């Protein structure tokens, strides 16, 4: 039904100018077509509002206003909007047509990108964001699906100011889940998005390019959203051991859950990315896209980023492609003809012509669930018909050896042939309860190895902790010693180390001791000890602090003070005692002899 709705537009001419040539794809709110602008003789992309969206007059007005605002953007890394128009019962926008693949397709084809290529792509996206943010336009849905890589390797960001409408109004679960993987915490909480929300999303994209995986995953959008709000992603150094610290720091700052700790502008992030690129130069064409896999409509040919592909080179490439396609098609036709002949006439391994005139024998698959798998696979009658493959899984609720499920399912019909019918049986291995090893206070990498050796899966969570060394295990759930089924998941909490907060040291000198203690506590510092010393300052006032006033200090730092006991007292001089009178000696009658004179 969807395809027929789209195909009705093929061949139409919009406003006597834009011819709709072929379908490209669909989104939550619009169909996308390749078109041709006959006025300017160029190919374009045309996005037409879906019927249910076009029926909402308020939405149409919002869509038009957003598109007109974005049409004012003009930047090498932004997909240009050429026109916004409405014909009877049809609203559409005309955009630049990009020959290439999305960044998502490129990553799926190539896997984890190189450090320099990741930084190069992120820098181009940051340039696009900076240009849009300067003009008051926030994207609100930055994700690899909305980022194009042209044949020249240049990044083009699509759907500024518009893409988020697909998530808000579309009913496509895959689209919603794709967007929620890159949503900022404030958007996840239902708060308005600003430029820093785009920066967070770009941080997620860079994380994915560098590691080859998303920072947060889940079975449904709500689970992923909660992780963006309260979770912490696995640090990149665990996923890419050789990652440059500069790039990891850029991702961590861009993805800071606290919006005030993020880059406050795209220019700030761009500056750090360009600094990294300048410090790590590479070959001239190191970052050009590799050939895309066959999953893509066309193979991408590496082209230098120094400029657009010249027309001569473009025509030469297409002529070469046409010749190769013709030769390949001829060879494939010959191979197919040979295979068909074998298939028709080989009566031993092929069908044989006689098989075209006889009815194949179809068998309804019996119900094996709940039976003992040994009895099933050892049955001589069943072995003549079926090829059994057995997979064991831990299930503490079901006795070991009992079949839990089967593929094909009960009642399905399969054609019987001489090779037999393949049936996969999933069988309970029973409880097999295994104690959880004690890995608390063990280094993260060693703890993972220990748990895996015991047969467990590991799901780590990272959190700030002032008391446990960074990269060491804080706790596990279930706890050490608990017996759980082998193959179960152990949830492990890892320390990211203390969340160091710096602050300005208050001026305590001149305060009373009580006031100084209160000021220290209010500043989230720790009070050490007080020493009382004699001073000319007023008694009971602080005369010295161990950390100079207005200097930078870590939160909870211990501060010591000295308090005045006043000046030293000067002792009053004690007056000399008055001597008591004594009796004079009596005169002697003896002659006085001078020592000299005799």
C-alpha angles and dihedrals in degrees: 000000000000093000093048090052090053096044092057088074096055112116094014120136115220118208089346089286116067117065116198106226109172144343120266104176147292139258135192093280108018149032118236123215138177109241142174125234103216093188095059095022096233137122116251141177116246121200114197122192113244115250095252091051094045089054090066106082093192092053092047090055092049091047092051094048092049093047093049091050092050091046087071091064114101116180137133091238097048126080104242124233109219102181144002117200148149131218122181108308092347131095119187146162127212117219141178111279112232118204104210142056136290119262087245091057091046092053091046088052098044104026120209110015126225118266094247094045090050092051091045093053092043091051091055091049089049090053090054091049093048091053093049096043091053086060095047097255120132119192097209094189109059108165135136091260089065095048120084128202111207126211088262091057094250119142118234121188113213136204102020110191092359110065094073089064089067090058094043096047107018122099095209107119093198090054092049093048091047091055096044091060088068101034119127120239092247091052089047088056091052094253123139117275123234136175091289090059089061089049091055091051090049088052089056091049090050090048089054094047092050098044104027091234141076120260093228129029135169145160093261139014093260092058092049091046092054091052091053089054102044109006133090120219122234104272112256092237088069092053098039109025093188096051113137111249090230092062093045089051091051091053093046092051094045091049097044106142089216104076092210091060094053127089103288093213139020088241090063092053092043090053092056092045092050090047089055093047091049091051093048108043118180140185114305094254098031094116101044114119118267119231109290120241122258089263088083124078093245136013114255116231116212109251127181116257089222091095149333121299110270117241093242092054091046093053092044091053093050093048089051090048091051092053093047091047092052093049092045092049092051093050092047090051091053092048091049092050091052093048091049092052091051091046093051102043106030102093094181102052102007128055096267120216091270090063090064089065100045129074115248116238112247122199128198110227111243124228110263097166113117095021127114105263094217091060091049100048093041095051108116092208093052093045090061090061108026138052105211125208115187127205120185121212131178113254116164091191097057127062115252114266097028117126111244101183142348140211120240092039125236113287097021115134121232131178114247118225138161092274093059132232117291114231125179116207122197108207131192115246089196126234102312090180113205127187117244110244119236107256099154111132089015121126111266098243093047091047092053091052092048094050093046091051087056090055100256132132115232129218113182128205121192125212141166113261128175095198105045124068116251114271093019127118117260099182146333133221115240092035126238112289095023111129115230134161117284109255093033122129123260113204110216127193115211127196120242087191127247120332095237112211120187125205141171118271111240122231107254101169111114095022123115116255092254093049091048092052090050092048091051092052093045089054091054091248127131123247113232118183137311125230121198115218136171114259143158086241122099115286114265097020126120112254100173140022127196093228116051115245117264093014121128116261136169120258114268092020111158114247126198125200141190121219126202121245090187130257122320112267116248109226117237111243113251111231116240114255118254110250115239117240118259131204116261115241118256118256115260125225095210116113115260114235122200111229090228102035098042 
